[in-house]
């Protein structure tokens, strides 16, 4: 009987220690999780300073500037036992075709639908799918400026658009690398846009000639729109006024913080204004 009692007590004590160990582990995880969120907030502020300094130093935005260099995994502290690591990359939000440009007062903007048609053709999709895609975007933003609407769930990013049709979903995945959804209409930055975006944005510009523009841009960034259209002397480039620029206001940050057993990946949309950088939205990326 004495041995049985000892065995039962030992099991109970072991259970208590096990539960305490779990509680301590959960507390440590919660502390680490809170810490990585603070570190991420600091990283976003740091990126904002970089973008502000860039705006003061240059009137253009191109891929040769410091903000465009990816940050490899970098140690943030000197603690040998609990190191914190940061990595990330900044993308120019205006290097892509902004689907928000499609939204008109009552129906999609015809000129922007034509741009989407050219992009679909470039990625090997049926250009006729541009109209139903444009209608979906138009519908999601319909009455967005109505002051009588107190609650309105507007799509913040391309992932918020829902394509129920199988063909549209397939087309959406193909154009995903070349499109973005920003809160307001924006022009394309010729200094950062890929060849497919330039070919879609400039009416009559072939993909081959767009790649020639990219090669010329790699040697020297475009100074202004006149510089862009003059780089291909034998090709006439035309685009509606205000649709192509050489500087940007919107940037997408993709960052990762690791500390102890906690890891946080976030994507944020930043808007640079005169003298400040605002966070439009932040989202946690599931690992």
KALIN-V904303 format. One record per residue. N is the residue number from 1. RES is the residue in three letters. SS is DSSP state (~ for helix, > for strand, _ for the rest). D_FIRST is the distance of its C-alpha to the first C-alpha in Angstrom with 1 decimal. Layout:
N	RES	SS	D_FIRST
N	RES	SS	D_FIRST
//
This chain:
1	UNK	_	0.0
2	UNK	~	3.8
3	UNK	~	5.4
4	UNK	~	5.0
5	UNK	~	6.2
6	UNK	~	8.7
7	UNK	~	9.9
8	UNK	~	10.6
9	UNK	~	12.4
10	UNK	~	14.2
11	UNK	~	15.4
12	UNK	~	16.7
13	UNK	~	18.4
14	UNK	~	19.9
15	UNK	~	21.2
16	UNK	~	22.8
17	UNK	~	24.5
18	UNK	~	25.7
19	UNK	~	27.2
20	UNK	~	28.8
21	UNK	~	30.3
22	UNK	~	31.8
23	UNK	~	33.2
24	UNK	~	34.8
25	UNK	~	36.2
26	UNK	~	37.7
27	UNK	~	39.1
28	UNK	~	40.7
29	UNK	~	42.1
30	UNK	~	43.6
31	UNK	~	45.1
32	UNK	~	46.6
33	UNK	~	47.9
34	UNK	~	49.6
35	UNK	~	51.1
36	UNK	~	52.6
37	UNK	~	54.3
38	UNK	~	55.9
39	UNK	~	57.0
40	UNK	~	58.5
41	UNK	~	60.4
42	UNK	~	61.7
43	UNK	~	62.8
44	UNK	~	64.7
45	UNK	~	66.5
46	UNK	~	67.3
47	UNK	~	68.8
48	UNK	~	70.8
49	UNK	~	72.4
50	UNK	~	73.3
51	UNK	~	75.0
52	UNK	~	76.9
53	UNK	~	78.1
54	UNK	~	79.2
55	UNK	~	81.2
56	UNK	~	83.0
57	UNK	~	83.8
58	UNK	_	85.0
59	UNK	_	86.6
60	UNK	_	85.2
61	UNK	_	81.8
62	UNK	_	81.4
63	UNK	_	78.8
64	UNK	_	80.0
65	UNK	_	78.7
66	UNK	~	75.5
67	UNK	~	73.7
68	UNK	~	74.0
69	UNK	_	72.3
70	UNK	_	68.6
71	UNK	>	66.1
72	UNK	>	63.9
73	UNK	>	60.3
74	UNK	>	60.8
75	UNK	>	58.4
76	UNK	_	58.4
77	UNK	_	56.6
78	UNK	_	56.0
79	UNK	_	52.2
80	UNK	_	51.0
81	UNK	_	47.4
82	UNK	_	48.3
83	UNK	_	51.8
84	UNK	>	53.5
85	UNK	>	55.9
86	UNK	>	58.8
87	UNK	>	61.0
88	UNK	>	63.5
89	UNK	>	67.0
90	UNK	>	69.7
91	UNK	>	71.8
92	UNK	>	75.1
93	UNK	~	74.7
94	UNK	~	78.4
95	UNK	~	78.5
96	UNK	_	77.8
97	UNK	>	79.5
98	UNK	>	78.4
99	UNK	~	77.9
100	UNK	~	78.4
101	UNK	~	82.1
102	UNK	~	82.2
103	UNK	_	81.9
104	UNK	_	85.2
105	UNK	_	86.2
106	UNK	_	86.1
107	UNK	_	85.6
108	UNK	_	84.7
109	UNK	_	87.1
110	UNK	~	89.3
111	UNK	~	89.8
112	UNK	~	86.0
113	UNK	~	85.4
114	UNK	~	88.0
115	UNK	~	86.0
116	UNK	~	82.8
117	UNK	~	84.8
118	UNK	~	85.9
119	UNK	~	82.4
120	UNK	~	81.2
121	UNK	~	84.0
122	UNK	~	83.1
123	UNK	_	79.5
124	UNK	_	80.7
125	UNK	_	80.0
126	UNK	_	82.4
127	UNK	_	84.2
128	UNK	_	84.4
129	UNK	~	80.7
130	UNK	~	81.8
131	UNK	~	82.9
132	UNK	~	79.7
133	UNK	~	77.7
134	UNK	~	80.1
135	UNK	~	79.8
136	UNK	~	76.0
137	UNK	~	76.3
138	UNK	~	79.1
139	UNK	~	77.1
140	UNK	~	74.1
141	UNK	~	76.3
142	UNK	_	78.6
143	UNK	_	79.2
144	UNK	_	77.1
145	UNK	_	79.7
146	UNK	_	79.9
147	UNK	_	79.3
148	UNK	_	78.2
149	UNK	_	75.0
150	UNK	_	72.2
151	UNK	_	69.5
152	UNK	_	70.3
153	UNK	_	68.0
154	UNK	_	70.3
155	UNK	_	69.4
156	UNK	_	68.7
157	UNK	_	68.7
158	UNK	~	69.6
159	UNK	~	66.1
160	UNK	~	66.4
161	UNK	_	69.2
162	UNK	_	68.2
163	UNK	_	70.1
164	UNK	_	69.2
165	UNK	_	71.8
166	UNK	~	70.8
167	UNK	~	74.2
168	UNK	~	73.9
169	UNK	~	70.4
170	UNK	~	71.6
171	UNK	~	74.6
172	UNK	~	72.5
173	UNK	~	70.3
174	UNK	~	73.4
175	UNK	~	75.0
176	UNK	~	71.8
177	UNK	~	72.6
178	UNK	~	76.0
179	UNK	>	75.4
180	UNK	>	73.7
181	UNK	_	73.5
182	UNK	_	74.5
183	UNK	_	74.9
184	UNK	_	78.7
185	UNK	_	81.4
186	UNK	_	81.9
187	UNK	_	84.2
188	UNK	>	83.1
189	UNK	>	83.1
190	UNK	_	85.3
191	UNK	_	83.9
192	UNK	_	80.4
193	UNK	_	80.8
194	UNK	_	80.3
195	UNK	~	83.2
196	UNK	~	82.1
197	UNK	~	82.1
198	UNK	~	85.5
199	UNK	~	87.0
200	UNK	~	85.7
201	UNK	~	86.8
202	UNK	_	90.4
203	UNK	>	92.4
204	UNK	_	94.0
205	UNK	_	92.0
206	UNK	_	90.7
207	UNK	~	87.4
208	UNK	~	89.4
209	UNK	~	91.3
210	UNK	~	88.2
211	UNK	~	86.7
212	UNK	~	89.9
213	UNK	~	89.4
214	UNK	~	85.8
215	UNK	~	87.3
216	UNK	~	89.9
217	UNK	~	87.3
218	UNK	~	85.1
219	UNK	~	88.1
220	UNK	_	88.9
221	UNK	_	87.2
222	UNK	_	89.4
223	UNK	_	91.1
224	UNK	_	92.0
225	UNK	~	92.8
226	UNK	~	96.3
227	UNK	~	94.8
228	UNK	~	92.6
229	UNK	~	95.4
230	UNK	~	97.7
231	UNK	_	95.4
232	UNK	_	96.4
233	UNK	_	100.2
234	UNK	_	100.9
235	UNK	_	98.5
236	UNK	_	99.0
237	UNK	_	95.7
238	UNK	>	95.6
239	UNK	_	92.9
240	UNK	_	93.1
241	UNK	_	93.4
242	UNK	_	90.2
243	UNK	_	88.1
244	UNK	>	87.9
245	UNK	>	87.3
246	UNK	_	86.3
247	UNK	_	83.7
248	UNK	_	80.6
249	UNK	_	78.7
250	UNK	>	75.5
251	UNK	>	72.8
252	UNK	>	69.5
253	UNK	>	66.7
254	UNK	>	63.8
255	UNK	>	61.2
256	UNK	>	57.8
257	UNK	>	55.4
258	UNK	>	52.3
259	UNK	>	49.9
260	UNK	_	46.4
261	UNK	_	44.8
262	UNK	>	47.3
263	UNK	>	50.6
264	UNK	>	53.3
265	UNK	>	56.4
266	UNK	>	59.1
267	UNK	>	62.6
268	UNK	>	65.0
269	UNK	>	68.6
270	UNK	>	70.7
271	UNK	>	74.1
272	UNK	>	76.4
273	UNK	>	79.0
274	UNK	_	81.4
275	UNK	_	79.5
276	UNK	>	76.0
277	UNK	>	73.5
278	UNK	>	71.5
279	UNK	>	68.3
280	UNK	>	69.2
281	UNK	>	65.8
282	UNK	>	62.6
283	UNK	>	60.1
284	UNK	>	56.9
285	UNK	_	57.0
286	UNK	_	54.0
287	UNK	_	52.8
//
